[in-house]
């Protein structure tokens, strides 16, 4: 069963190649970020030694594990459908600031991982990619737990209003 982090972007990213994504997240302090999930430094190093990027389909693979898969939608009908489905998710609260943002969305990038990959380096990497996309393409993020984030003031604390 998949888990999703979804980024609602007001600009279509100019480049979603593995090289562009890796460059966009290159400055992350992976060892500090991994501490939140009590992932030790050796596990972080091992992850990055074994991770493999594929361009077609765009995904990150790790030997013997489900890949982190990218889904990119820009078709206006698909965007409307994806946004309308937010109101059908039981218990999901969409803050007013997010609703306002959604009116100008031109691209949605959904990152899919397996539930068994939550609280692992796959989740850490997925969120760094999400923050990079939100910052560079005007986005808000719906996390795995249905909390909303942006790249600035709400990077660590969810949007609530």
Phi and psi in radians as a Rosetta constraint file:
Dihedral C 1 N 2 CA 2 C 2 CIRCULARHARMONIC -1.528 0.35
Dihedral N 2 CA 2 C 2 N 3 CIRCULARHARMONIC 2.756 0.35
Dihedral C 2 N 3 CA 3 C 3 CIRCULARHARMONIC -2.109 0.35
Dihedral N 3 CA 3 C 3 N 4 CIRCULARHARMONIC 2.609 0.35
Dihedral C 3 N 4 CA 4 C 4 CIRCULARHARMONIC -2.261 0.35
Dihedral N 4 CA 4 C 4 N 5 CIRCULARHARMONIC 2.459 0.35
Dihedral C 4 N 5 CA 5 C 5 CIRCULARHARMONIC -2.066 0.35
Dihedral N 5 CA 5 C 5 N 6 CIRCULARHARMONIC 2.208 0.35
Dihedral C 5 N 6 CA 6 C 6 CIRCULARHARMONIC -2.118 0.35
Dihedral N 6 CA 6 C 6 N 7 CIRCULARHARMONIC 2.337 0.35
Dihedral C 6 N 7 CA 7 C 7 CIRCULARHARMONIC -2.025 0.35
Dihedral N 7 CA 7 C 7 N 8 CIRCULARHARMONIC 2.136 0.35
Dihedral C 7 N 8 CA 8 C 8 CIRCULARHARMONIC -1.760 0.35
Dihedral N 8 CA 8 C 8 N 9 CIRCULARHARMONIC 1.915 0.35
Dihedral C 8 N 9 CA 9 C 9 CIRCULARHARMONIC -1.878 0.35
Dihedral N 9 CA 9 C 9 N 10 CIRCULARHARMONIC 2.440 0.35
Dihedral C 9 N 10 CA 10 C 10 CIRCULARHARMONIC -1.544 0.35
Dihedral N 10 CA 10 C 10 N 11 CIRCULARHARMONIC -0.195 0.35
Dihedral C 10 N 11 CA 11 C 11 CIRCULARHARMONIC -2.277 0.35
Dihedral N 11 CA 11 C 11 N 12 CIRCULARHARMONIC 2.469 0.35
Dihedral C 11 N 12 CA 12 C 12 CIRCULARHARMONIC -1.300 0.35
Dihedral N 12 CA 12 C 12 N 13 CIRCULARHARMONIC 2.205 0.35
Dihedral C 12 N 13 CA 13 C 13 CIRCULARHARMONIC -1.026 0.35
Dihedral N 13 CA 13 C 13 N 14 CIRCULARHARMONIC 2.420 0.35
Dihedral C 13 N 14 CA 14 C 14 CIRCULARHARMONIC -1.305 0.35
Dihedral N 14 CA 14 C 14 N 15 CIRCULARHARMONIC -0.434 0.35
Dihedral C 14 N 15 CA 15 C 15 CIRCULARHARMONIC -2.642 0.35
Dihedral N 15 CA 15 C 15 N 16 CIRCULARHARMONIC 2.026 0.35
Dihedral C 15 N 16 CA 16 C 16 CIRCULARHARMONIC -2.025 0.35
Dihedral N 16 CA 16 C 16 N 17 CIRCULARHARMONIC 0.654 0.35
Dihedral C 16 N 17 CA 17 C 17 CIRCULARHARMONIC -1.378 0.35
Dihedral N 17 CA 17 C 17 N 18 CIRCULARHARMONIC 2.769 0.35
Dihedral C 17 N 18 CA 18 C 18 CIRCULARHARMONIC -0.943 0.35
Dihedral N 18 CA 18 C 18 N 19 CIRCULARHARMONIC -0.676 0.35
Dihedral C 18 N 19 CA 19 C 19 CIRCULARHARMONIC -1.117 0.35
Dihedral N 19 CA 19 C 19 N 20 CIRCULARHARMONIC -0.761 0.35
Dihedral C 19 N 20 CA 20 C 20 CIRCULARHARMONIC -1.147 0.35
Dihedral N 20 CA 20 C 20 N 21 CIRCULARHARMONIC -0.731 0.35
Dihedral C 20 N 21 CA 21 C 21 CIRCULARHARMONIC -1.144 0.35
Dihedral N 21 CA 21 C 21 N 22 CIRCULARHARMONIC -0.816 0.35
Dihedral C 21 N 22 CA 22 C 22 CIRCULARHARMONIC -1.040 0.35
Dihedral N 22 CA 22 C 22 N 23 CIRCULARHARMONIC -0.726 0.35
Dihedral C 22 N 23 CA 23 C 23 CIRCULARHARMONIC -1.142 0.35
Dihedral N 23 CA 23 C 23 N 24 CIRCULARHARMONIC -0.658 0.35
Dihedral C 23 N 24 CA 24 C 24 CIRCULARHARMONIC -1.163 0.35
Dihedral N 24 CA 24 C 24 N 25 CIRCULARHARMONIC -0.501 0.35
Dihedral C 24 N 25 CA 25 C 25 CIRCULARHARMONIC -1.891 0.35
Dihedral N 25 CA 25 C 25 N 26 CIRCULARHARMONIC 0.147 0.35
Dihedral C 25 N 26 CA 26 C 26 CIRCULARHARMONIC -1.076 0.35
Dihedral N 26 CA 26 C 26 N 27 CIRCULARHARMONIC -0.510 0.35
Dihedral C 26 N 27 CA 27 C 27 CIRCULARHARMONIC -1.493 0.35
Dihedral N 27 CA 27 C 27 N 28 CIRCULARHARMONIC 0.012 0.35
Dihedral C 27 N 28 CA 28 C 28 CIRCULARHARMONIC -1.116 0.35
Dihedral N 28 CA 28 C 28 N 29 CIRCULARHARMONIC 2.478 0.35
Dihedral C 28 N 29 CA 29 C 29 CIRCULARHARMONIC -1.602 0.35
Dihedral N 29 CA 29 C 29 N 30 CIRCULARHARMONIC 1.467 0.35
Dihedral C 29 N 30 CA 30 C 30 CIRCULARHARMONIC -1.040 0.35
Dihedral N 30 CA 30 C 30 N 31 CIRCULARHARMONIC -0.610 0.35
Dihedral C 30 N 31 CA 31 C 31 CIRCULARHARMONIC -1.235 0.35
Dihedral N 31 CA 31 C 31 N 32 CIRCULARHARMONIC -0.674 0.35
Dihedral C 31 N 32 CA 32 C 32 CIRCULARHARMONIC -1.225 0.35
Dihedral N 32 CA 32 C 32 N 33 CIRCULARHARMONIC -0.760 0.35
Dihedral C 32 N 33 CA 33 C 33 CIRCULARHARMONIC -1.073 0.35
Dihedral N 33 CA 33 C 33 N 34 CIRCULARHARMONIC -0.637 0.35
Dihedral C 33 N 34 CA 34 C 34 CIRCULARHARMONIC -1.205 0.35
Dihedral N 34 CA 34 C 34 N 35 CIRCULARHARMONIC -0.397 0.35
Dihedral C 34 N 35 CA 35 C 35 CIRCULARHARMONIC -1.040 0.35
Dihedral N 35 CA 35 C 35 N 36 CIRCULARHARMONIC -0.526 0.35
Dihedral C 35 N 36 CA 36 C 36 CIRCULARHARMONIC -1.004 0.35
Dihedral N 36 CA 36 C 36 N 37 CIRCULARHARMONIC -0.558 0.35
Dihedral C 36 N 37 CA 37 C 37 CIRCULARHARMONIC -1.843 0.35
Dihedral N 37 CA 37 C 37 N 38 CIRCULARHARMONIC 0.247 0.35
Dihedral C 37 N 38 CA 38 C 38 CIRCULARHARMONIC 0.986 0.35
Dihedral N 38 CA 38 C 38 N 39 CIRCULARHARMONIC 0.703 0.35
Dihedral C 38 N 39 CA 39 C 39 CIRCULARHARMONIC -1.616 0.35
Dihedral N 39 CA 39 C 39 N 40 CIRCULARHARMONIC 2.153 0.35
Dihedral C 39 N 40 CA 40 C 40 CIRCULARHARMONIC -1.391 0.35
Dihedral N 40 CA 40 C 40 N 41 CIRCULARHARMONIC 2.882 0.35
Dihedral C 40 N 41 CA 41 C 41 CIRCULARHARMONIC -1.020 0.35
Dihedral N 41 CA 41 C 41 N 42 CIRCULARHARMONIC -0.671 0.35
Dihedral C 41 N 42 CA 42 C 42 CIRCULARHARMONIC -1.110 0.35
Dihedral N 42 CA 42 C 42 N 43 CIRCULARHARMONIC -0.656 0.35
Dihedral C 42 N 43 CA 43 C 43 CIRCULARHARMONIC -1.172 0.35
Dihedral N 43 CA 43 C 43 N 44 CIRCULARHARMONIC -0.655 0.35
Dihedral C 43 N 44 CA 44 C 44 CIRCULARHARMONIC -1.098 0.35
Dihedral N 44 CA 44 C 44 N 45 CIRCULARHARMONIC -0.847 0.35
Dihedral C 44 N 45 CA 45 C 45 CIRCULARHARMONIC -1.050 0.35
Dihedral N 45 CA 45 C 45 N 46 CIRCULARHARMONIC -0.780 0.35
Dihedral C 45 N 46 CA 46 C 46 CIRCULARHARMONIC -1.100 0.35
Dihedral N 46 CA 46 C 46 N 47 CIRCULARHARMONIC -0.685 0.35
Dihedral C 46 N 47 CA 47 C 47 CIRCULARHARMONIC -1.004 0.35
Dihedral N 47 CA 47 C 47 N 48 CIRCULARHARMONIC -0.912 0.35
Dihedral C 47 N 48 CA 48 C 48 CIRCULARHARMONIC -1.243 0.35
Dihedral N 48 CA 48 C 48 N 49 CIRCULARHARMONIC -0.385 0.35
Dihedral C 48 N 49 CA 49 C 49 CIRCULARHARMONIC -1.269 0.35
Dihedral N 49 CA 49 C 49 N 50 CIRCULARHARMONIC -0.514 0.35
Dihedral C 49 N 50 CA 50 C 50 CIRCULARHARMONIC -1.807 0.35
Dihedral N 50 CA 50 C 50 N 51 CIRCULARHARMONIC -0.203 0.35
Dihedral C 50 N 51 CA 51 C 51 CIRCULARHARMONIC -1.202 0.35
Dihedral N 51 CA 51 C 51 N 52 CIRCULARHARMONIC 2.476 0.35
Dihedral C 51 N 52 CA 52 C 52 CIRCULARHARMONIC -2.277 0.35
Dihedral N 52 CA 52 C 52 N 53 CIRCULARHARMONIC 2.366 0.35
Dihedral C 52 N 53 CA 53 C 53 CIRCULARHARMONIC -1.766 0.35
Dihedral N 53 CA 53 C 53 N 54 CIRCULARHARMONIC 2.359 0.35
Dihedral C 53 N 54 CA 54 C 54 CIRCULARHARMONIC -2.072 0.35
Dihedral N 54 CA 54 C 54 N 55 CIRCULARHARMONIC 2.384 0.35
Dihedral C 54 N 55 CA 55 C 55 CIRCULARHARMONIC -1.496 0.35
Dihedral N 55 CA 55 C 55 N 56 CIRCULARHARMONIC -0.552 0.35
Dihedral C 55 N 56 CA 56 C 56 CIRCULARHARMONIC -2.418 0.35
Dihedral N 56 CA 56 C 56 N 57 CIRCULARHARMONIC 1.771 0.35
Dihedral C 56 N 57 CA 57 C 57 CIRCULARHARMONIC -1.312 0.35
Dihedral N 57 CA 57 C 57 N 58 CIRCULARHARMONIC 2.727 0.35
Dihedral C 57 N 58 CA 58 C 58 CIRCULARHARMONIC -1.216 0.35
Dihedral N 58 CA 58 C 58 N 59 CIRCULARHARMONIC 2.040 0.35
Dihedral C 58 N 59 CA 59 C 59 CIRCULARHARMONIC -2.861 0.35
Dihedral N 59 CA 59 C 59 N 60 CIRCULARHARMONIC 2.842 0.35
Dihedral C 59 N 60 CA 60 C 60 CIRCULARHARMONIC -1.993 0.35
Dihedral N 60 CA 60 C 60 N 61 CIRCULARHARMONIC 2.217 0.35
Dihedral C 60 N 61 CA 61 C 61 CIRCULARHARMONIC -2.012 0.35
Dihedral N 61 CA 61 C 61 N 62 CIRCULARHARMONIC 2.652 0.35
Dihedral C 61 N 62 CA 62 C 62 CIRCULARHARMONIC -2.415 0.35
Dihedral N 62 CA 62 C 62 N 63 CIRCULARHARMONIC 2.226 0.35
Dihedral C 62 N 63 CA 63 C 63 CIRCULARHARMONIC -0.789 0.35
Dihedral N 63 CA 63 C 63 N 64 CIRCULARHARMONIC 2.179 0.35
Dihedral C 63 N 64 CA 64 C 64 CIRCULARHARMONIC 1.365 0.35
Dihedral N 64 CA 64 C 64 N 65 CIRCULARHARMONIC 0.129 0.35
Dihedral C 64 N 65 CA 65 C 65 CIRCULARHARMONIC -2.253 0.35
Dihedral N 65 CA 65 C 65 N 66 CIRCULARHARMONIC 2.756 0.35
Dihedral C 65 N 66 CA 66 C 66 CIRCULARHARMONIC -1.067 0.35
Dihedral N 66 CA 66 C 66 N 67 CIRCULARHARMONIC 2.435 0.35
Dihedral C 66 N 67 CA 67 C 67 CIRCULARHARMONIC -1.339 0.35
Dihedral N 67 CA 67 C 67 N 68 CIRCULARHARMONIC 2.786 0.35
Dihedral C 67 N 68 CA 68 C 68 CIRCULARHARMONIC -1.464 0.35
Dihedral N 68 CA 68 C 68 N 69 CIRCULARHARMONIC 2.022 0.35
Dihedral C 68 N 69 CA 69 C 69 CIRCULARHARMONIC -1.848 0.35
Dihedral N 69 CA 69 C 69 N 70 CIRCULARHARMONIC 2.507 0.35
Dihedral C 69 N 70 CA 70 C 70 CIRCULARHARMONIC -1.815 0.35
Dihedral N 70 CA 70 C 70 N 71 CIRCULARHARMONIC 2.307 0.35
Dihedral C 70 N 71 CA 71 C 71 CIRCULARHARMONIC -2.111 0.35
Dihedral N 71 CA 71 C 71 N 72 CIRCULARHARMONIC 2.217 0.35
Dihedral C 71 N 72 CA 72 C 72 CIRCULARHARMONIC -2.167 0.35
Dihedral N 72 CA 72 C 72 N 73 CIRCULARHARMONIC 2.157 0.35
Dihedral C 72 N 73 CA 73 C 73 CIRCULARHARMONIC -2.165 0.35
Dihedral N 73 CA 73 C 73 N 74 CIRCULARHARMONIC 2.270 0.35
Dihedral C 73 N 74 CA 74 C 74 CIRCULARHARMONIC -2.241 0.35
Dihedral N 74 CA 74 C 74 N 75 CIRCULARHARMONIC -0.172 0.35
Dihedral C 74 N 75 CA 75 C 75 CIRCULARHARMONIC -1.118 0.35
Dihedral N 75 CA 75 C 75 N 76 CIRCULARHARMONIC 2.194 0.35
Dihedral C 75 N 76 CA 76 C 76 CIRCULARHARMONIC -0.959 0.35
Dihedral N 76 CA 76 C 76 N 77 CIRCULARHARMONIC -0.669 0.35
Dihedral C 76 N 77 CA 77 C 77 CIRCULARHARMONIC -1.145 0.35
Dihedral N 77 CA 77 C 77 N 78 CIRCULARHARMONIC -0.725 0.35
Dihedral C 77 N 78 CA 78 C 78 CIRCULARHARMONIC -1.158 0.35
Dihedral N 78 CA 78 C 78 N 79 CIRCULARHARMONIC -0.695 0.35
Dihedral C 78 N 79 CA 79 C 79 CIRCULARHARMONIC -1.068 0.35
Dihedral N 79 CA 79 C 79 N 80 CIRCULARHARMONIC -0.818 0.35
Dihedral C 79 N 80 CA 80 C 80 CIRCULARHARMONIC -1.050 0.35
Dihedral N 80 CA 80 C 80 N 81 CIRCULARHARMONIC -0.725 0.35
Dihedral C 80 N 81 CA 81 C 81 CIRCULARHARMONIC -1.094 0.35
Dihedral N 81 CA 81 C 81 N 82 CIRCULARHARMONIC -0.829 0.35
Dihedral C 81 N 82 CA 82 C 82 CIRCULARHARMONIC -1.087 0.35
Dihedral N 82 CA 82 C 82 N 83 CIRCULARHARMONIC -0.736 0.35
Dihedral C 82 N 83 CA 83 C 83 CIRCULARHARMONIC -1.201 0.35
Dihedral N 83 CA 83 C 83 N 84 CIRCULARHARMONIC -0.712 0.35
Dihedral C 83 N 84 CA 84 C 84 CIRCULARHARMONIC -1.092 0.35
Dihedral N 84 CA 84 C 84 N 85 CIRCULARHARMONIC -0.595 0.35
Dihedral C 84 N 85 CA 85 C 85 CIRCULARHARMONIC -1.140 0.35
Dihedral N 85 CA 85 C 85 N 86 CIRCULARHARMONIC -0.368 0.35
Dihedral C 85 N 86 CA 86 C 86 CIRCULARHARMONIC -1.030 0.35
Dihedral N 86 CA 86 C 86 N 87 CIRCULARHARMONIC -0.625 0.35
Dihedral C 86 N 87 CA 87 C 87 CIRCULARHARMONIC -1.301 0.35
Dihedral N 87 CA 87 C 87 N 88 CIRCULARHARMONIC -0.138 0.35
Dihedral C 87 N 88 CA 88 C 88 CIRCULARHARMONIC -1.735 0.35
Dihedral N 88 CA 88 C 88 N 89 CIRCULARHARMONIC -0.052 0.35
Dihedral C 88 N 89 CA 89 C 89 CIRCULARHARMONIC -1.469 0.35
Dihedral N 89 CA 89 C 89 N 90 CIRCULARHARMONIC 2.036 0.35
Dihedral C 89 N 90 CA 90 C 90 CIRCULARHARMONIC -1.013 0.35
Dihedral N 90 CA 90 C 90 N 91 CIRCULARHARMONIC 2.251 0.35
Dihedral C 90 N 91 CA 91 C 91 CIRCULARHARMONIC 1.391 0.35
Dihedral N 91 CA 91 C 91 N 92 CIRCULARHARMONIC -0.083 0.35
Dihedral C 91 N 92 CA 92 C 92 CIRCULARHARMONIC -1.317 0.35
Dihedral N 92 CA 92 C 92 N 93 CIRCULARHARMONIC 2.219 0.35
Dihedral C 92 N 93 CA 93 C 93 CIRCULARHARMONIC -1.815 0.35
Dihedral N 93 CA 93 C 93 N 94 CIRCULARHARMONIC 2.173 0.35
Dihedral C 93 N 94 CA 94 C 94 CIRCULARHARMONIC -1.878 0.35
Dihedral N 94 CA 94 C 94 N 95 CIRCULARHARMONIC 1.851 0.35
Dihedral C 94 N 95 CA 95 C 95 CIRCULARHARMONIC -1.031 0.35
Dihedral N 95 CA 95 C 95 N 96 CIRCULARHARMONIC 2.687 0.35
Dihedral C 95 N 96 CA 96 C 96 CIRCULARHARMONIC -0.979 0.35
Dihedral N 96 CA 96 C 96 N 97 CIRCULARHARMONIC -0.710 0.35
Dihedral C 96 N 97 CA 97 C 97 CIRCULARHARMONIC -1.085 0.35
Dihedral N 97 CA 97 C 97 N 98 CIRCULARHARMONIC -0.618 0.35
Dihedral C 97 N 98 CA 98 C 98 CIRCULARHARMONIC -1.242 0.35
Dihedral N 98 CA 98 C 98 N 99 CIRCULARHARMONIC -0.771 0.35
Dihedral C 98 N 99 CA 99 C 99 CIRCULARHARMONIC -0.998 0.35
Dihedral N 99 CA 99 C 99 N 100 CIRCULARHARMONIC -0.738 0.35
Dihedral C 99 N 100 CA 100 C 100 CIRCULARHARMONIC -1.087 0.35
Dihedral N 100 CA 100 C 100 N 101 CIRCULARHARMONIC -0.764 0.35
Dihedral C 100 N 101 CA 101 C 101 CIRCULARHARMONIC -1.052 0.35
Dihedral N 101 CA 101 C 101 N 102 CIRCULARHARMONIC -0.733 0.35
Dihedral C 101 N 102 CA 102 C 102 CIRCULARHARMONIC -1.080 0.35
Dihedral N 102 CA 102 C 102 N 103 CIRCULARHARMONIC -0.404 0.35
Dihedral C 102 N 103 CA 103 C 103 CIRCULARHARMONIC -1.112 0.35
Dihedral N 103 CA 103 C 103 N 104 CIRCULARHARMONIC -0.427 0.35
Dihedral C 103 N 104 CA 104 C 104 CIRCULARHARMONIC -1.957 0.35
Dihedral N 104 CA 104 C 104 N 105 CIRCULARHARMONIC 0.283 0.35
Dihedral C 104 N 105 CA 105 C 105 CIRCULARHARMONIC -1.218 0.35
Dihedral N 105 CA 105 C 105 N 106 CIRCULARHARMONIC 2.313 0.35
Dihedral C 105 N 106 CA 106 C 106 CIRCULARHARMONIC -2.076 0.35
Dihedral N 106 CA 106 C 106 N 107 CIRCULARHARMONIC -0.127 0.35
Dihedral C 106 N 107 CA 107 C 107 CIRCULARHARMONIC -2.753 0.35
Dihedral N 107 CA 107 C 107 N 108 CIRCULARHARMONIC 2.456 0.35
Dihedral C 107 N 108 CA 108 C 108 CIRCULARHARMONIC -2.143 0.35
Dihedral N 108 CA 108 C 108 N 109 CIRCULARHARMONIC 2.261 0.35
Dihedral C 108 N 109 CA 109 C 109 CIRCULARHARMONIC -2.013 0.35
Dihedral N 109 CA 109 C 109 N 110 CIRCULARHARMONIC 2.104 0.35
Dihedral C 109 N 110 CA 110 C 110 CIRCULARHARMONIC -1.947 0.35
Dihedral N 110 CA 110 C 110 N 111 CIRCULARHARMONIC 2.218 0.35
Dihedral C 110 N 111 CA 111 C 111 CIRCULARHARMONIC -1.813 0.35
Dihedral N 111 CA 111 C 111 N 112 CIRCULARHARMONIC 2.143 0.35
Dihedral C 111 N 112 CA 112 C 112 CIRCULARHARMONIC -1.916 0.35
Dihedral N 112 CA 112 C 112 N 113 CIRCULARHARMONIC 2.219 0.35
Dihedral C 112 N 113 CA 113 C 113 CIRCULARHARMONIC -2.289 0.35
Dihedral N 113 CA 113 C 113 N 114 CIRCULARHARMONIC 2.923 0.35
Dihedral C 113 N 114 CA 114 C 114 CIRCULARHARMONIC -1.432 0.35
Dihedral N 114 CA 114 C 114 N 115 CIRCULARHARMONIC 2.626 0.35
Dihedral C 114 N 115 CA 115 C 115 CIRCULARHARMONIC -0.991 0.35
Dihedral N 115 CA 115 C 115 N 116 CIRCULARHARMONIC -0.559 0.35
Dihedral C 115 N 116 CA 116 C 116 CIRCULARHARMONIC -1.200 0.35
Dihedral N 116 CA 116 C 116 N 117 CIRCULARHARMONIC -0.211 0.35
Dihedral C 116 N 117 CA 117 C 117 CIRCULARHARMONIC -1.683 0.35
Dihedral N 117 CA 117 C 117 N 118 CIRCULARHARMONIC -0.044 0.35
Dihedral C 117 N 118 CA 118 C 118 CIRCULARHARMONIC -1.191 0.35
Dihedral N 118 CA 118 C 118 N 119 CIRCULARHARMONIC 2.601 0.35
Dihedral C 118 N 119 CA 119 C 119 CIRCULARHARMONIC 1.083 0.35
Dihedral N 119 CA 119 C 119 N 120 CIRCULARHARMONIC 0.517 0.35
Dihedral C 119 N 120 CA 120 C 120 CIRCULARHARMONIC -2.204 0.35
Dihedral N 120 CA 120 C 120 N 121 CIRCULARHARMONIC -3.100 0.35
Dihedral C 120 N 121 CA 121 C 121 CIRCULARHARMONIC -1.107 0.35
Dihedral N 121 CA 121 C 121 N 122 CIRCULARHARMONIC -0.418 0.35
Dihedral C 121 N 122 CA 122 C 122 CIRCULARHARMONIC -1.072 0.35
Dihedral N 122 CA 122 C 122 N 123 CIRCULARHARMONIC -0.742 0.35
Dihedral C 122 N 123 CA 123 C 123 CIRCULARHARMONIC -1.169 0.35
Dihedral N 123 CA 123 C 123 N 124 CIRCULARHARMONIC -0.730 0.35
Dihedral C 123 N 124 CA 124 C 124 CIRCULARHARMONIC -1.036 0.35
Dihedral N 124 CA 124 C 124 N 125 CIRCULARHARMONIC -0.837 0.35
Dihedral C 124 N 125 CA 125 C 125 CIRCULARHARMONIC -1.145 0.35
Dihedral N 125 CA 125 C 125 N 126 CIRCULARHARMONIC -0.742 0.35
Dihedral C 125 N 126 CA 126 C 126 CIRCULARHARMONIC -1.013 0.35
Dihedral N 126 CA 126 C 126 N 127 CIRCULARHARMONIC -0.765 0.35
Dihedral C 126 N 127 CA 127 C 127 CIRCULARHARMONIC -1.221 0.35
Dihedral N 127 CA 127 C 127 N 128 CIRCULARHARMONIC -0.613 0.35
Dihedral C 127 N 128 CA 128 C 128 CIRCULARHARMONIC -1.144 0.35
Dihedral N 128 CA 128 C 128 N 129 CIRCULARHARMONIC -0.677 0.35
Dihedral C 128 N 129 CA 129 C 129 CIRCULARHARMONIC -1.101 0.35
Dihedral N 129 CA 129 C 129 N 130 CIRCULARHARMONIC -0.762 0.35
Dihedral C 129 N 130 CA 130 C 130 CIRCULARHARMONIC -1.067 0.35
Dihedral N 130 CA 130 C 130 N 131 CIRCULARHARMONIC -0.785 0.35
Dihedral C 130 N 131 CA 131 C 131 CIRCULARHARMONIC -1.121 0.35
Dihedral N 131 CA 131 C 131 N 132 CIRCULARHARMONIC -0.699 0.35
Dihedral C 131 N 132 CA 132 C 132 CIRCULARHARMONIC -1.083 0.35
Dihedral N 132 CA 132 C 132 N 133 CIRCULARHARMONIC -0.808 0.35
Dihedral C 132 N 133 CA 133 C 133 CIRCULARHARMONIC -1.108 0.35
Dihedral N 133 CA 133 C 133 N 134 CIRCULARHARMONIC -0.737 0.35
Dihedral C 133 N 134 CA 134 C 134 CIRCULARHARMONIC -1.074 0.35
Dihedral N 134 CA 134 C 134 N 135 CIRCULARHARMONIC -0.705 0.35
Dihedral C 134 N 135 CA 135 C 135 CIRCULARHARMONIC -1.233 0.35
Dihedral N 135 CA 135 C 135 N 136 CIRCULARHARMONIC -0.759 0.35
Dihedral C 135 N 136 CA 136 C 136 CIRCULARHARMONIC -1.514 0.35
Dihedral N 136 CA 136 C 136 N 137 CIRCULARHARMONIC -0.331 0.35
Dihedral C 136 N 137 CA 137 C 137 CIRCULARHARMONIC -2.234 0.35
Dihedral N 137 CA 137 C 137 N 138 CIRCULARHARMONIC 0.367 0.35
Dihedral C 137 N 138 CA 138 C 138 CIRCULARHARMONIC 1.091 0.35
Dihedral N 138 CA 138 C 138 N 139 CIRCULARHARMONIC 1.179 0.35
Dihedral C 138 N 139 CA 139 C 139 CIRCULARHARMONIC -2.196 0.35
Dihedral N 139 CA 139 C 139 N 140 CIRCULARHARMONIC 2.847 0.35
Dihedral C 139 N 140 CA 140 C 140 CIRCULARHARMONIC -2.130 0.35
Dihedral N 140 CA 140 C 140 N 141 CIRCULARHARMONIC 2.716 0.35
Dihedral C 140 N 141 CA 141 C 141 CIRCULARHARMONIC -2.110 0.35
Dihedral N 141 CA 141 C 141 N 142 CIRCULARHARMONIC 2.325 0.35
Dihedral C 141 N 142 CA 142 C 142 CIRCULARHARMONIC -1.837 0.35
Dihedral N 142 CA 142 C 142 N 143 CIRCULARHARMONIC 2.001 0.35
Dihedral C 142 N 143 CA 143 C 143 CIRCULARHARMONIC -1.377 0.35
Dihedral N 143 CA 143 C 143 N 144 CIRCULARHARMONIC 3.124 0.35
Dihedral C 143 N 144 CA 144 C 144 CIRCULARHARMONIC -1.032 0.35
Dihedral N 144 CA 144 C 144 N 145 CIRCULARHARMONIC -0.536 0.35
Dihedral C 144 N 145 CA 145 C 145 CIRCULARHARMONIC -1.684 0.35
Dihedral N 145 CA 145 C 145 N 146 CIRCULARHARMONIC 0.281 0.35
Dihedral C 145 N 146 CA 146 C 146 CIRCULARHARMONIC 1.178 0.35
Dihedral N 146 CA 146 C 146 N 147 CIRCULARHARMONIC 0.286 0.35
Dihedral C 146 N 147 CA 147 C 147 CIRCULARHARMONIC -1.479 0.35
Dihedral N 147 CA 147 C 147 N 148 CIRCULARHARMONIC 2.657 0.35
Dihedral C 147 N 148 CA 148 C 148 CIRCULARHARMONIC -1.848 0.35
Dihedral N 148 CA 148 C 148 N 149 CIRCULARHARMONIC 2.416 0.35
Dihedral C 148 N 149 CA 149 C 149 CIRCULARHARMONIC -2.390 0.35
Dihedral N 149 CA 149 C 149 N 150 CIRCULARHARMONIC 2.763 0.35
Dihedral C 149 N 150 CA 150 C 150 CIRCULARHARMONIC -2.179 0.35
Dihedral N 150 CA 150 C 150 N 151 CIRCULARHARMONIC -3.028 0.35
Dihedral C 150 N 151 CA 151 C 151 CIRCULARHARMONIC -1.569 0.35
Dihedral N 151 CA 151 C 151 N 152 CIRCULARHARMONIC -0.108 0.35
Dihedral C 151 N 152 CA 152 C 152 CIRCULARHARMONIC -1.941 0.35
Dihedral N 152 CA 152 C 152 N 153 CIRCULARHARMONIC -1.877 0.35
Dihedral C 152 N 153 CA 153 C 153 CIRCULARHARMONIC -1.090 0.35
Dihedral N 153 CA 153 C 153 N 154 CIRCULARHARMONIC -0.416 0.35
Dihedral C 153 N 154 CA 154 C 154 CIRCULARHARMONIC -1.911 0.35
Dihedral N 154 CA 154 C 154 N 155 CIRCULARHARMONIC 0.467 0.35
Dihedral C 154 N 155 CA 155 C 155 CIRCULARHARMONIC -1.064 0.35
Dihedral N 155 CA 155 C 155 N 156 CIRCULARHARMONIC -0.672 0.35
Dihedral C 155 N 156 CA 156 C 156 CIRCULARHARMONIC -1.941 0.35
Dihedral N 156 CA 156 C 156 N 157 CIRCULARHARMONIC -0.412 0.35
Dihedral C 156 N 157 CA 157 C 157 CIRCULARHARMONIC -1.974 0.35
Dihedral N 157 CA 157 C 157 N 158 CIRCULARHARMONIC 2.239 0.35
Dihedral C 157 N 158 CA 158 C 158 CIRCULARHARMONIC -1.097 0.35
Dihedral N 158 CA 158 C 158 N 159 CIRCULARHARMONIC 2.682 0.35
Dihedral C 158 N 159 CA 159 C 159 CIRCULARHARMONIC -1.204 0.35
Dihedral N 159 CA 159 C 159 N 160 CIRCULARHARMONIC 2.404 0.35
Dihedral C 159 N 160 CA 160 C 160 CIRCULARHARMONIC -2.238 0.35
Dihedral N 160 CA 160 C 160 N 161 CIRCULARHARMONIC -0.199 0.35
